[in-house]
């Protein structure tokens, strides 16, 4: 049977996008997303150019101003984007840079030896995705200005005459709400964190953010660079040495910079950067660093008889327990994976980092034997704990977990085997667990009751965790394993919902569970699988079957006022001498002390029914900030925890906490 040709397919079906049209057509290809992250990526694209000027030695300041009218201005004191006529386009170089994809000073030719930009698309992409952009350049005492709308020039480049402003570039832009439909509002805290990082990574550079909307201002300057950064990351932790190891060395045409400081925790925190761009997925510089660190410490331990002859070498995991490190490389031609630069791919960088680490960290250990012994001793303890954990894990985790052959007895599983539609409720207490089991949708909702407060995993190694029944039940139930056997692909439920009482103890249990997920199952958090259920705090009882659930004191007061106004609007006479409950037409108010006070029907109606429930999804937008929060809340430093609680007691949402 021959196929009938229904449509013609010829050259008329091939669309050619010119200028900046491809960016507006497919913005995600250039900035990753069109949500919150994408809006803030625009800032990064412009500000990174200013940082590049500083790295090159031509600038020392980056100032960001969040404007009242929704825009943002980024100013530097670099050389200023050239304003002369570009030989290829016949337009000013400034207009060319801001309107032509792959036009920039980062392809060779002497513009930049080192830069964060790779493809030359940053500034023009921001222009394309903005309703308006104003570019001002000061060169040799003269101010030049040009304006754009959605990437199209609306004015010619104008010489505005003499100015007292210092040389440099100032870019103002307004994100296009037709592209960024989720939000076009800039987050002051995001800008603060970004500029703090840049000041750490480029020692001697001054960064500042001013928020016209609130009057807030913060500025950063660090002579110590990444040494200061490592100290910042270790605030609240007991460190093995007061002064971090630090080296900066040029190898061929690149620069390797490393700072290391160990602390008393069990977590590893290695952050990698290439040309000041964070590489969350690591890359060749991290591979070189880890390889050298493991080799150098093992060699030192053998040479100095800290490792016995019959003992196995320390593993990389043993050596990196409690490690905080920054690995920063600066190179002329970085090869990133994608425009978002999550991973560095230059193969030669691995050799550069290994060479520097082998030589200079080796010297450091030899010259600081007391420090070296502390590091090796900590790694030896980690090795013993690893072996104990392996034995414990073999006792609690078996093949077949994903088939339900060895699930914890207290787990009431759901009947569906499709993880994407399954939910696991982690419930505080057997009483609430019983109500949840009776009231749930058994096809998609599984219930795992936990007795009492779970182990504080912030201060526990894996071997101790695996001796805790509640933690073991949780690991088994989720199906992802733990430690070196962790596999996110085994996750049995795509929504893990922490359901605790709406009181201090409930909040403590929720925080303990969040600490466990963050420290030992971070991929589950990063995947957006962890939620907090928000049970009601009050039941407002009306006449007949009328009732209302509210979730806070403020919501209760607001609802009562609404009910009084509704009664007035219906012509009901309200006696002001009556108590407020009677004025609202209520028969009483019940305050729930815990989930166990609700029967199965109420628990379903308020906290488990997808149509009514309130869930708060945990998002890991800033791992550094999250690390600081868990260290303060769950670490061993009592004074810091007390200060943190006193400062933030008024807040109810994690994202509002002031770190």
C-alpha positions in Angstrom: 0.0 0.0 0.0 1.6 3.3 -1.1 1.7 6.3 1.2 -0.3 9.3 0.0 1.6 12.5 0.1 -0.5 14.9 2.1 1.9 17.9 2.7 4.6 19.4 0.6 8.0 19.6 2.3 10.2 22.1 0.6 12.3 25.2 1.3 9.3 27.2 2.4 9.0 25.0 5.5 12.5 25.8 6.6 12.5 28.8 9.0 15.6 31.0 9.1 15.9 33.0 12.3 18.0 36.2 12.0 19.7 38.4 14.5 18.5 37.6 18.0 15.3 35.9 16.9 16.7 32.4 17.9 17.2 33.6 21.5 13.6 34.8 21.9 12.3 31.6 20.1 14.3 29.2 22.3 15.5 31.1 25.4 16.1 27.9 27.4 18.9 26.9 25.1 20.8 30.0 26.1 20.0 30.6 29.8 18.8 27.2 31.0 15.2 28.2 32.0 12.7 31.0 31.8 11.8 30.8 35.5 13.5 32.2 38.6 16.9 30.8 37.7 16.7 32.2 34.2 15.9 35.7 35.3 18.9 35.7 37.6 21.1 34.1 35.0 20.7 37.4 33.1 22.5 39.2 35.9 25.3 36.7 35.9 25.8 37.1 32.1 26.4 40.8 32.4 28.2 40.8 35.8 30.5 38.0 34.7 31.8 40.3 32.0 32.6 42.9 34.7 34.4 40.3 36.7 36.4 39.3 33.6 37.7 42.8 33.4 38.8 42.6 37.1 40.5 39.2 36.5 42.3 40.7 33.6 43.6 43.4 35.8 41.6 46.3 34.3 39.0 46.8 36.9 38.5 46.7 40.7 34.8 47.3 41.3 31.5 45.7 40.3 28.3 47.6 41.5 24.8 46.2 41.1 21.8 48.4 41.7 18.3 46.8 41.8 15.9 49.6 40.6 12.5 50.6 41.9 11.0 50.2 38.4 11.9 46.5 38.0 15.2 47.0 36.2 18.8 46.4 37.3 22.0 48.3 36.6 25.4 46.6 36.6 28.4 49.0 36.6 32.2 48.3 36.5 35.3 50.4 36.3 37.0 48.3 33.5 38.1 49.5 30.1 34.6 50.0 28.8 33.2 48.1 25.8 34.8 49.6 22.7 32.7 52.2 20.9 34.6 52.5 17.6 33.2 51.2 14.3 33.6 47.4 14.0 35.4 46.5 10.8 33.0 43.6 9.9 29.6 44.9 10.9 30.1 48.5 10.0 28.3 49.4 13.3 29.7 50.5 16.6 31.5 47.7 18.5 29.2 48.4 21.4 26.1 47.8 19.3 27.7 44.7 17.7 28.5 43.1 21.1 24.9 43.7 22.2 23.1 42.5 19.1 25.2 39.9 17.4 25.4 36.4 18.7 29.0 35.1 19.1 30.4 38.6 19.1 32.8 39.3 22.0 36.4 39.7 23.1 36.8 36.1 24.3 37.7 34.3 21.1 41.4 35.3 21.1 43.0 38.4 19.6 44.1 39.8 22.9 40.7 40.9 24.3 41.0 38.5 27.3 43.5 35.9 28.3 41.1 34.5 30.8 37.3 34.9 30.9 34.2 33.2 32.1 32.5 33.8 28.8 33.0 31.1 26.2 30.5 31.5 23.3 30.2 35.3 23.1 26.5 35.2 23.5 25.9 36.5 27.0 25.3 40.3 26.6 23.4 39.9 23.4 21.2 37.2 24.9 20.3 39.5 27.8 19.5 42.2 25.4 17.2 39.9 23.4 15.3 38.8 26.5 14.8 42.3 27.9 12.0 44.8 27.1 14.6 47.5 27.4 18.3 47.8 27.7 20.4 50.9 28.2 24.2 50.6 27.7 26.5 53.4 28.8 30.3 53.4 28.3 32.8 55.9 29.6 36.1 56.1 27.7 38.7 58.8 28.0 36.4 61.1 30.0 33.5 60.8 27.5 30.1 59.2 28.0 28.5 57.1 25.2 24.9 55.8 25.3 22.7 53.5 23.3 19.2 52.0 24.0 17.4 48.8 22.8 14.0 47.2 23.0 13.9 43.4 22.9 17.4 43.4 21.2 16.6 46.0 18.6 18.4 49.4 18.8 15.9 52.3 19.4 18.7 55.0 19.3 22.0 55.3 17.6 25.1 55.3 19.7 25.4 58.9 21.1 28.4 60.8 22.4 26.8 62.4 25.5 29.9 64.6 26.1 32.4 64.9 28.9 31.8 63.2 32.2 33.6 63.0 35.6 32.6 59.3 35.9 35.5 56.8 35.8 36.0 54.6 32.7 33.9 51.5 32.5 30.6 50.0 31.4 27.1 50.3 32.8 24.3 48.1 31.6 20.7 48.5 32.7 18.0 46.0 31.6 14.5 45.0 32.3 13.6 41.2 31.8 10.7 40.6 29.4 7.6 39.3 31.2 6.4 37.7 28.0 9.5 35.4 28.2 9.8 35.1 32.0 6.2 34.5 32.8 6.9 33.1 36.3 8.7 36.2 37.6 10.7 39.2 36.6 11.4 40.3 40.2 15.0 40.2 41.2 15.9 38.5 44.5 18.2 40.7 46.6 19.6 37.7 48.5 20.5 35.9 45.2 22.5 39.0 44.2 24.2 39.2 47.6 25.3 35.6 47.4 26.6 35.9 43.8 28.6 39.1 44.6 30.0 37.5 47.8 31.2 34.6 45.8 32.8 36.8 43.2 34.6 38.8 45.8 36.0 35.6 47.4 37.1 34.3 44.0 38.8 37.5 42.9 40.8 38.7 45.8 41.2 42.5 45.9 37.9 43.1 44.0 35.2 45.2 45.6 31.6 44.2 44.9 28.4 46.0 46.1 24.7 45.6 45.8 22.1 48.4 46.4 18.4 47.7 46.5 16.4 50.8 45.8 13.2 49.0 46.7 14.2 48.5 50.4 17.2 50.6 50.9 19.3 47.5 51.7 23.0 47.5 50.8 25.9 45.1 51.1 29.5 45.2 50.0 32.3 42.7 49.9 36.1 42.8 49.7 38.4 39.9 50.6 42.2 40.2 50.5 42.4 36.5 51.4 40.4 35.4 48.3 39.5 31.7 48.5 41.3 31.3 51.8 38.7 33.6 53.3 36.0 31.6 51.4 37.1 28.3 53.0 37.0 30.0 56.4 33.5 31.3 55.7 32.3 27.8 54.7 33.7 26.4 58.0 32.0 28.9 60.3 30.3 27.0 63.1 32.5 23.9 62.6 35.5 22.9 64.7 38.5 23.1 62.3 41.7 21.0 62.5 43.9 24.1 61.7 43.2 27.8 62.1 45.0 28.7 58.8 43.9 26.9 55.6 46.4 25.4 53.2 46.7 27.7 50.2 48.6 27.7 46.9 48.4 29.7 43.7 50.7 28.7 40.9 50.9 29.3 37.2 51.3 26.2 35.0 51.9 26.9 31.3 49.2 29.4 30.3 46.8 28.6 33.3 46.6 29.4 36.9 45.8 26.9 39.6 44.5 28.1 43.0 43.6 25.7 45.9 42.5 26.3 49.5 42.0 23.4 52.0 40.8 23.3 55.6 39.5 20.2 57.4 36.7 20.3 60.0 35.2 17.9 62.5 32.2 16.9 60.5 31.7 13.9 58.3 30.7 15.7 55.1 32.9 16.7 52.2 32.5 20.2 50.7 34.6 20.7 47.6 33.6 23.6 45.4 35.1 24.0 42.0 35.4 27.0 39.7 36.8 27.7 36.3 37.4 31.4 35.5 35.2 32.3 38.5 32.3 30.2 37.1 31.0 27.6 39.6 31.1 24.1 38.2 28.5 22.2 40.4 29.2 19.0 38.4 32.9 19.3 38.8 35.2 18.4 35.9 38.8 17.7 35.2 40.1 20.1 37.8 38.2 18.2 40.5 39.4 14.8 39.2 43.0 16.1 39.4 42.5 17.5 42.9 40.9 14.4 44.3 43.4 12.1 42.7 46.4 14.1 44.0 44.9 14.6 47.5 44.4 10.8 47.9 47.9 10.0 46.6 49.7 12.6 48.6 48.1 11.8 51.9 48.6 8.1 51.4 52.3 8.6 50.5 52.8 10.8 53.5 51.1 8.3 55.8 53.2 5.4 54.5 56.5 7.4 54.7 55.8 8.4 58.3 54.5 5.0 59.5 51.0 6.4 60.2 49.7 3.6 58.0 50.8 0.1 59.1 52.5 -2.1 56.6 49.6 -4.5 56.3 46.9 -1.8 56.3 45.1 -1.0 53.0 45.6 2.5 51.6 43.0 5.1 52.7 40.3 5.6 50.1 39.4 8.9 48.6 36.1 8.9 50.7 38.1 8.4 53.9 40.5 11.2 53.1 37.8 13.7 52.1 35.7 13.2 55.3 35.4 16.7 56.9 37.2 18.3 53.9 36.4 21.8 52.9 38.2 23.0 49.7 38.0 25.5 46.9 39.6 24.6 43.6 39.8 27.5 41.2 41.5 27.4 37.8 41.9 30.2 35.3 42.6 29.2 31.8 42.5 30.9 28.4 40.2 28.5 26.6 37.8 26.7 29.0 35.7 23.9 27.6 32.4 23.7 29.4 29.6 21.3 29.0 26.8 23.6 27.7 26.2 27.3 28.0 25.4 27.0 31.8 29.0 25.7 32.4 28.2 23.1 35.0 31.3 21.0 34.2 34.8 21.7 33.0 36.1 19.4 30.3 39.7 20.5 29.5 41.8 17.4 29.8 45.1 19.3 30.4 43.7 20.9 33.6 43.7 17.6 35.4 47.5 17.4 35.0 47.9 21.0 36.0 46.1 20.6 39.3 47.8 17.3 40.1 51.2 18.8 39.5 50.5 21.7 41.8 48.9 19.6 44.5 51.5 16.9 44.5 54.3 19.4 45.0 52.8 22.1 47.2 50.4 20.0 49.4 53.2 17.5 49.8 55.5 20.3 51.1 52.7 21.5 53.4 52.3 18.0 55.0 56.1 17.7 55.5 56.4 21.2 57.0 53.4 20.8 59.3 53.7 17.3 60.8 51.2 18.0 63.6 48.5 19.0 61.1 49.4 16.1 58.8 48.9 13.7 61.7 45.5 15.1 62.5 44.4 14.7 58.9 45.6 11.2 58.6 44.2 10.2 62.0 40.8 11.6 61.0 41.0 9.6 57.7 41.9 6.4 59.6 38.8 6.8 61.8 36.7 7.3 58.7 38.2 4.1 57.2 37.3 2.1 60.4 33.8 3.6 60.3 33.5 2.8 56.6 34.3 -0.9 57.3 31.8 -1.0 60.2 29.2 0.7 58.1 29.7 -1.9 55.3 29.1 -4.7 57.8 26.0 -2.9 59.1 24.7 -2.2 55.7 25.1 -5.8 54.6 22.8 -6.6 57.6 20.1 -4.1 56.7 20.1 -3.7 53.0 19.4 -6.6 50.7 18.7 -7.2 47.1 15.0 -7.2 46.4 14.2 -4.1 48.4 12.6 -2.5 45.3 10.3 -5.5 44.9 9.1 -5.1 48.4 10.7 -8.3 49.6 12.5 -6.7 52.6 10.5 -3.6 53.4 10.2 -2.5 57.0 7.3 -4.1 58.8 5.9 -0.8 60.0 5.5 0.4 56.4 2.0 0.4 55.0 2.9 0.4 51.3 0.7 1.5 48.4 -0.5 -0.8 45.7 0.8 1.2 42.7 4.3 0.3 41.5 4.7 3.5 39.5 7.1 5.7 41.5 5.9 8.9 39.7 2.4 8.6 41.2 3.4 7.2 44.6 3.8 9.1 47.8 5.5 8.2 51.1 4.2 9.9 54.2 6.7 9.9 57.0 4.4 10.3 60.0 5.3 11.4 63.6 4.1 8.8 66.0 2.1 5.5 65.9 -1.2 7.2 66.7 -1.1 9.6 63.8 0.4 6.8 61.7 -2.7 4.7 62.4 -5.1 7.5 61.4 -3.0 8.1 58.2 -3.2 4.4 57.3 -7.0 4.4 57.7 -7.6 7.6 55.9 -5.1 7.4 53.0 -5.6 6.5 49.3 -4.0 3.1 49.6 -3.4 2.9 45.8 -0.8 5.8 45.8 -0.1 6.7 49.4 2.3 4.7 51.6 2.6 5.4 55.3 5.8 5.0 57.4 5.2 5.9 61.1 8.4 6.9 63.1 8.5 6.5 66.8 10.1 9.5 68.7 12.9 11.7 67.4 15.2 10.2 64.8 18.9 10.3 65.1 20.7 13.6 64.5 22.7 12.6 61.5 24.6 15.9 61.5 26.8 14.4 64.2 26.7 10.7 63.2 28.7 8.6 60.8 27.1 6.0 58.6 27.9 3.1 60.9 26.0 4.7 63.8 23.1 5.6 61.6 22.7 2.0 60.4 22.3 0.9 64.1 19.3 3.2 64.4 16.0 1.4 63.6 14.1 4.4 62.5 16.8 5.5 60.0 17.1 1.9 58.7 13.3 1.8 58.2 13.5 5.0 56.2 16.4 3.8 54.0 14.7 0.5 53.3 11.3 2.1 52.6 12.7 4.6 50.1 14.7 2.0 48.1 17.7 4.2 47.1 20.3 2.6 49.4 22.8 4.7 51.3 26.5 5.6 51.1 28.4 4.2 48.2 25.4 2.1 47.3 23.1 5.1 46.9 21.2 5.0 43.6 18.5 7.6 42.9 17.1 5.3 40.2 15.7 3.1 42.9 13.5 5.7 44.5 10.1 4.0 45.1 8.1 7.2 45.7 8.5 10.5 43.8 7.0 12.5 46.7 8.4 12.0 50.2 6.2 13.9 52.6 7.3 14.7 56.1 4.1 14.9 58.3 4.7 16.1 61.9 2.8 17.9 64.6 2.4 21.6 64.2 4.5 22.3 67.4 8.1 22.7 68.5 8.7 19.0 68.8 7.2 18.4 65.3 9.4 21.1 63.8 12.4 19.5 65.5 11.6 16.0 64.0 11.1 17.6 60.6 14.5 19.3 60.9 16.2 16.0 61.9 14.7 14.3 58.8 15.7 17.2 56.5 19.2 17.0 57.9 19.3 13.3 57.0 18.1 13.9 53.5 20.5 16.8 52.9 23.6 15.1 54.2 23.0 11.5 53.0 20.4 11.7 50.1 21.0 15.1 48.6 20.0 14.0 45.1 16.5 13.2 46.5 16.3 16.8 47.7 17.8 18.2 44.5 15.3 16.3 42.5 12.4 18.1 44.3 11.1 14.9 45.9 10.9 16.1 49.6 7.9 17.9 50.9 6.6 19.2 54.2 2.9 18.6 55.0 1.3 21.5 56.7 -1.5 20.3 59.0 -4.1 22.8 60.3 -3.5 24.4 63.7 -7.2 25.2 64.4 -10.6 23.8 63.7 -13.3 26.6 63.7 -16.6 24.8 64.5 -19.7 26.4 63.0 -23.4 25.5 63.3 -24.6 22.4 61.5 -21.9 20.7 59.5 -20.0 24.0 58.8 -16.4 24.1 59.9 -13.2 25.7 58.8 -9.6 24.6 59.1 -6.9 27.3 59.5 -3.1 27.0 59.7 -1.9 29.8 61.9 -3.0 32.3 64.6 -3.1 35.1 62.0 -5.2 33.0 59.6 -7.6 32.2 62.5 -8.1 35.9 63.3 -8.6 36.8 59.7 -11.2 34.1 59.2 -13.1 35.2 62.3 -13.2 38.8 61.0 -14.4 37.5 57.6 -17.2 35.5 59.3 -18.4 38.5 61.3 -18.4 40.7 58.2 -20.4 38.1 56.3 -23.0 37.9 59.1 -23.3 41.7 59.1 -23.7 41.7 55.3 -26.6 39.2 55.7 -28.3 41.6 58.1 -27.5 39.6 61.2 -27.4 41.7 64.4 -24.1 41.4 66.1 -23.9 42.0 69.8 -20.5 43.7 70.5 -20.7 42.5 74.1 -20.6 38.8 73.0 -17.2 37.1 72.8 -15.5 37.1 69.4 -16.4 33.4 68.8 -20.1 34.0 69.2 -20.0 37.2 67.1 -18.5 35.1 64.2 -21.3 32.5 64.5 -19.0 29.8 65.7 -19.8 27.2 68.4 -16.1 26.8 69.3 -12.5 26.6 68.3 -10.3 23.5 68.7 -6.5 23.9 68.7 -4.8 20.7 67.5 -1.9 19.7 69.7 -0.9 17.0 67.3 -1.8 14.9 64.4 -3.1 12.2 66.7 -6.0 14.4 67.7 -7.5 14.1 64.2 -9.4 11.0 63.2 -8.8 9.4 59.8 -11.4 11.4 58.0 -10.1 14.7 59.3 -6.5 13.8 58.5 -7.4 12.9 55.0 -9.5 16.0 54.5 -6.9 18.5 55.8 -3.5 17.0 55.2 -3.6 14.1 52.7 -6.2 14.8 50.1 -4.4 16.3 47.1 -7.4 18.6 46.4 -7.2 20.3 49.8 -3.8 19.7 51.4 -1.0 22.2 51.7 2.5 20.9 50.8 5.7 22.8 51.0 8.3 21.5 48.5 12.0 21.7 49.6 14.2 23.2 47.0 17.9 23.3 47.1 18.6 26.6 45.5 21.7 27.4 47.6 23.6 24.4 48.9 26.1 26.7 50.8 23.2 28.4 52.6 21.6 25.1 53.4 24.9 23.7 54.8 25.2 26.8 57.0 21.6 26.4 58.3 22.0 22.7 59.2 25.4 23.3 60.8 23.9 26.0 63.0 20.7 24.1 63.9 22.0 20.6 64.2 25.8 21.0 64.9 27.6 20.9 68.2 28.0 24.7 68.7 25.4 25.6 71.3 26.1 29.3 71.3 25.7 29.6 67.6 22.4 27.6 67.6 21.0 29.8 70.4 21.9 33.0 68.6 20.4 31.6 65.3 17.1 30.7 67.0 16.8 34.0 68.8 17.5 35.9 65.5 15.1 33.9 63.4 12.3 32.8 65.8 9.9 35.2 64.2 10.2 33.5 60.8 8.1 30.5 59.7 9.6 29.7 56.3 13.1 28.3 55.8 13.6 30.5 52.8 13.2 33.6 55.0 15.9 32.7 57.4 18.8 35.2 57.7 22.1 33.3 57.4 
